[in-house]
Amino acid sequence: MARRQCPGEKEQLHHFVATSRWDTCGHERVLLEKADALVGGHAAHLIVDDTALVKKGAHSVGVTHQYCGQLGKSANCQALVSLTLARDEVPVAVGLRLYLPEAWARDEARRRKCGVPEDVVFRPKWKIALDEIARVVGAGIAFGDVLADAGYGACADFRRGLSALGLRWVVGITADHHVYARSTRLRIVGSNAWTGKPRLKRAVSAKPRRAKDVLTSLGQHALQSIEWRKGTKGDLRADFAAVRVRVADGEPAFGPDGAVRHRHGPGEEAWLIFERRSNGETKYHLSNYPPDASLETLVAALKARWSCEQAHQQMKEELGLDHFEGRSWSGLHHHALLTMIAFAFLQHLRKLENKAAA
């Protein structure tokens, strides 16, 4: 860019990205509009994930020793919460927000040095993602559902937030995530002697079970082979099953004696989806898709999440997302935004080429 657009003025371009404090809101809004026109619609997916930028030093904003998906282990890096809009396996990145670790959020000296805005406080990744999703919804962008891995899906507040926005979702969970049978309900027992009003609740003849134990109870024959797309090496398929459950994230469940029997009672009804891969690995998912949704529909949605990884890889390899050499808050977000804009433009060109070739 420097050679083509401003030869001999590399420092001015660096100042524009890393130092100047221009507001990104208007550009982000245009990016959303372009992404909506390119891949938006009811068949589109809004995918939540995070991507890491590996760093050697300790001075870049938000850098710390944390899990790095790119390396598959903990490393010194910055973590960005990402939102990707995708349809027909074409992803367009629409949001990249730095996760500011709690130690950074409390360190006034480092905040000032990196120009972290005063209104930026510590937020867990799920809260950053939920705020970004609300921004996309507020902009009127069309999509059919929200997809996320277990790093987000295991959080009850994240799932509740999606439901409160009126969104469908398919999210990963851990094998130890607790659920109740679909028929389980909470009923009122006991009353206040003075007012006669109910005072206790308990689960009716049911205990929560881990997701992996539910799968064991179904037996091997419950799984069926489903193909979700064709890959370069042949059909992509795995074994799947799904049952309706109530997630164990409701109000506490009490026993007849008034003691808390389970910290979380039965909450929202959802699909519990099992995925057995060819290597024997088993993955677990939850979804608030309606009860009449087919297993093929659920599988097609949850397997669409891979395209965000494609976007992250291409933005790093082709556009230098992880090559930013500045240290400031505004500089990093300027760089991330310009990278997303460039990637959206490349996706636009690719769609034009594919259309012409067809």
N, C-alpha and C positions, 0 to 999 in steps of 0.2 A: 504493500500500500504506500509506504513512504517513497519507494523508488518511482512508482508510477504517478502518484498524485501530488507529491511535494518533494521532488528531488532536491537534496541538499538541505532540507528542512525537517530532518528526522526528529529533532528535539521539540519542534512545535507540535508534531503529531503526538509525541509522547506526553507533552504537557496537556494536550486536549483530552487524552484518555486518562492519564494517571493523576493529574493535579487539579485541573479545572473542575468546578463543582456544578456543572450543568445538571438540571433535573431530568431524570429518566422517564417520568410518568407519561409524557406525550408520546415518546418513542415506543414505550411498552404498549400503549393503547393501539398504536398503528400496527405493531407486530401482531397483536391479538387479532385485529381485523383482517390482516393478510393471511394469518394462519387459519382463521375461520373460513375464509374464501377458498383456501387451498385444500384443507382436509377436514373442515368442520362438518357437522351434521349429526343426525341421530344415530348413525352407524359409527361415529367417531368415539374414541376412548381418550379420557384425560388420565395420564399415567403419572403417578407420584413415585419418586425415587430420590436417591442422592448420589452424587458423584464426587470423587476426591481429587484434589490437586496436590500432588506430592511435592513437599518442600524440604530443603536441607536446613535452613536457618530457623530462628525463633522469633523473627521480627515482623513477618507478614501478618496482616490482620487475621485473627482467628486461628492461626496455626497452632496445633498441639498434637500430642501423640494420641491417636484415635484410630478406630477401625477404618481401613482403606480397602474398599471393594476392588479397586483396580489391582491391588497386590494380593488380596485375599487374606490379609492379616493386619494387625495394628502397625501404624507407621506415623511418621511426622508429616502432617498434611492439613490442608483446609478442606472442609466439607461443605458442599453446596446442595441445598434441597432443590430438586428440579421438578418442573411440570412439563410434560410433553403431550401435545395433541396429536393423535395419530388416527389414520383411517386407511384401510386397504394396505396395511404394512408400510405406509409412508408417514414417518414421524416429523413433526416440527416442534422444536423446543420453544416454549412460551414463558418459562420462568426459571430463573436461577437466583437463589437467595442464600447468602452465606449464613451458616450455622455458627453463632458466636458462643463458644463454650462458656460455662458459668465463671470459670476463673478469669477469663478475659473480660466478661461483662462487669466484674467487680473491680478490675484493675484500672483505676482512673488514669494513671500515667500512660499505660499502653494505649488506652482508648484515645487520649488526646494526641498521642504521637501518630496514630493511624487514622485520625479524623473520624472515629466512630460517632455518629450523631447522638445527641443527648437522649433522644426519645427511644433509642434502641436499647432494649433490655434483654436479659436472657429469656429465650423461648425454646422449649424442646422442639425437636424436628417436626413432630406431628402437628404442633401448633403453628409453626411457620408454614407447613404445607396446607393446613386448613385455611389460614388467612389468604394464602395465594389462590386457593380454589375459590374462595369467596370473591376475590378480585376478578377472576375469570368469569364466574357466574354473573357478577355485577356488570360486566362488560357485554353481557348478552351473547356470549359464545355458545354455540350449539355442540353438545356431545351427549352420548348415550349413557355412559357410566364412568366411574372413577375406579382405577386399578392401583393396587399398592402391594408391596411385599409385607412380610411379617414384622419388619421393623416399624411399620406404621399400623398394620392391620391388627396386631395384638393389643393395641391401645383402645380401650372402650370409649374414651372421650373422643378419639379421632372418628370412630365409627358413628357415634352419636351425632357428632358435628356434621358428618356427611348426610345422615338421615334428616337432621334438622334443616339442611339446605334443600331437602326434597330430592336428593340424588340417589341413583342406584349405584351400588358398589360391589366389587369383588376383591377381597383382600386376603393376603396370606396370614396364617397364624402358626403357632408352634404345636408340636405333637402333644404337649401337656396342657393345652388350652382346655378349660372346663366348659362343658355344656350339659344341659338337661334334656330329657326326652321332650318331644314336642307337646305331649299331653300334660306336662307338669304345670301346675298353677300355684299361686300363693293364695291362701285363704286366711281370713281373719279369725283368730281364736282369742278368747279372754276378753274382758271388758273392764273399764274403770268403774270401781264400786260407787263412785260419787256421781259420775256423769252418764254411765252406761255406754260410753263410746268405746269402740275397739281400741286395743292398745298393743296387741301382739300380732305377728304374722309368722307363718311357717310354710315350708314346702310340703305339699301333700304326697306322702308315701314315695318320695323320690330323692335320690342323691345325684349330685353332678358327677359326670365321668370325664376322663381325659379323652381328647379327640382320638388318640391312638387306640384306646380301649374300645371306643365305639366301633372303629374299623375292625378290630379283632372279633367283636361280637357279630358282625355282619357275615364274616367268613369270606374265603377267597373267591367264591363264585359270585359275590356281589359286584365285583369289579368287571367292567367290560371295556374292550379295546376300542378306542376312538381316535380317528385321524383328524388333526386340526388344520394342517396345511402340508403342501409338498415342499420339501427342502431340496437343496442341491444334490444330496446323496439319497434321495428317495422320500417316501411318505414319512411325515413326522406323526408318531402315534404313541400312546401310552394307555394304561388301564385306569379307568375312573369309576367313581361311584359318588352318589350324593344322597343325603337324607335331611329331612326337616328337623330342626332342633330349636331349643331355646338357649341362647347364649347365657352363660353364668356371669352376668354383669349387672343384675338387678339389685333390688334392695335386699338387705340381709334376711336370711331365712332362719326362723326360730323353731325350737322344739316345743313339745307340749309343756315342758317345765319352765319355759320362758327364756332359756339359755340360747345363745346364738349357735345354731347347728352348722350353718354355712355362711361364710362372710358375704358371699354374693349369691342371691337368689336368682330364679329364672327371669331373664329379661326379654329382649326382642326376639321374635321368631326369625329364623334365617336358614339358609342352606349351609350344611357342612359338607364340603367337597373333598374327596380323597383322590390323590393322584399317585399312582405307582409307576415309576419310570423304569426304563429297560435295564438300568444298572441296579435295580432293587431299591433305590431311594424312594421314600414316600414323602409327599408334600401335602399340607393341609390348608384349606381355604374356607372363608366364610363369605356369604353373599346375601344381600337383601332382595335379590331378584324375586319376583312373585312366585307363589307355590306352583303355578302351572308352567313354569319355565322348563324346557327340556334339558337333559344332561348335555346334549350337543351345544345348546346355546350357552350354558354355563362354561363349558370347556373353551369354546371359541373366545369368550370374553377374557377368561383368566390367562389364556395363552397369548393374548395380544400384548401383554406387558413387555415382551422381549424387545419390542421396537425402540423403547427408550434407551436401552443399552446400545443399540445401533447408533442412535443420535449422539450419545455421549462419546462413543468411539470416533465417529466421523468428525465431530467438532474438535476433538483433541488432535487427531491425526492430520486432518485436512485444513483446519482453521486456527490451530494453536490455542485452544481454550486453556490448556495447562501451561502455556508459555509466558504468562504475564509476569513481568519482572518488578512491578510496583509493589508497594506495601500498604497502600491506603484502602479504606473502606469504599470510598467513591470510585477510586481507580479500578478496583476489582470488579465492581458492579457495572461500570462503564464497559470494561473489557468483555464481561460476560454478555452484556446486552448486544454489543456490536457483533460478537461471535454468533449469537442467536439470529440476528438480522441477516448476517451473511449466509448462515445455514438455511434459513427460510428461502432466501433468494436462490440458492443452489437447488433446493427441492423444487422450486418453481420451474427452473430450467430443466431439471430431470423429468418432470411431468410433461413439459412441452415436447421434449425429445421422445419420450415414450409414446406420446399421442401421435407424433409425426411418424414414428416407426410403425405404429399400428395401422 
